[in-house]
Amino acid sequence: MELQRSQPRLGLGTLVNENSRYTNFTDRCKNCYLLTNAWNNEDCMHGRSISFSKDCVDCEKVTKSTLCYECIDCINCYNCNSLQECEDCTDCTLGYDLKGCKNCYGCVGLRHKENCIFNKPVPPNESISRQQAIEIFEELKTKTPRLYANNQNVENVTGDLLRNSKNLQNCFIMEGCQDCSHCLECVEVTDTLDTEFCEYGGFNYECLSAWKLRSSNYCSFCWESSDLEYCEHVFRSNHCFGCVFLNHKEYHILNQPCSREEYFRLKNRILDKLKADGAYGKKFLPSIYPYEDTIANDVWSK
């Protein structure tokens, strides 16, 4: 805890961006504002998990889309508003589970349809307000059969929003992953358990925000590293234990350098002590922030 408090913290996690100062965990974004966990975007704002998109606002988990507003879990959509779990749609508004549709309003579960309103090809004669349209749309959602899971090209999986993956158990929003369990929002990850927001890594356990991280346990915000344990904000480093905010380091314990032989000897002694006390693997790195300043307080207080 003292080591965590004594080390600096990243204000924002950004890589190669242009005119996108007010973004976090972003890469290759141009003219973007208030995005988080986003890459390869242009002229987007107020979104999360946005990729390869342009001119999108108030969206979450949107990929390869343009001119979209308030869309969730959508792929390759153009000029669409208020869609959820839709793909390859154009000029659609207020839709759920649409695939390959065009000029549809208030529709649910359609495939390759055009010019439909509330799943009917002929529009109603009378005009209705937006609130009435939403009520009809929500009722239509309850009456239309829906998929138990939105998975594509998967094998031996349980979970939802999985693509091009196999051997996943209780995983969600995963792409190109294999042999993982209890994971969330991972890309091209293998042999990983209980991990969130991981990309291009493997053999990790209980990690958070891991990019190109391998063979590590109980780490958060560690990138391009391997063989870490109980580390936080460690970058391009290997064989570190209990370290905070290191870069290009190797064989460190509590931010102190060791020889290779000394590192393994001290690490094993610490692990033996933690296991004897029943503390190893029981608790993640403690937060240095007061509970009232975290999102947990905001969520549970409602």
GILINUR-V247736 format. One line per field, one symbol per residue. ss: DSSP state (A for helix, B for strand, O for the rest). burial: + if it has 24 or more other ideal C-beta (glycine too) atoms within 12 Angstrom, else -. A space follows every 10 residues. Layout:
ss=???
burial=???
This chain:
ss=OAAAAAOOOO OOOBOOOBOO OOOBBBBBBB OOBBBBBBBB BBOOBBBBBB BOOBOOBBBB BBBOOBBBBO OBBBBOOBBB BBBBOOBOOB OOBBBBOOBO OBBBBOOBOO BOOBBBBOOB OOOOOOOOOA AAAAAAAAAA AAAOOOOOOO OBBBBBBBBB BBBBBBBBBB BBBBBOOBBB BOOBBBBBBB BBBOOBBBBB BBOOBBBBBB BBBBOOBBBB BBBBBBBBBO OBBBBOOBBB BOOBBBBOOB BBBOOBBOOA AAAAAAAAAA AAAAAAOOOO OOOOOOOOOO AAAOAAAAAA OO
burial=--++------ --++--+--+ --+++++-++ -++-++++++ ++-++-++++ +-+++++-++ +++-+++++- ++++++++-+ ++++++++++ -++++++++- ++-+++++++ --+--++++- ---------- --+--++--+ +--------+ +--+--+-++ +++-+--+-- ++++++++++ +-+++++-++ -++++++++- ++++++++++ ++++++++++ +++-++++++ +++++-++++ +++++++-++ +++++--+-- --+--++--- ---------- ----+----- ---------- --
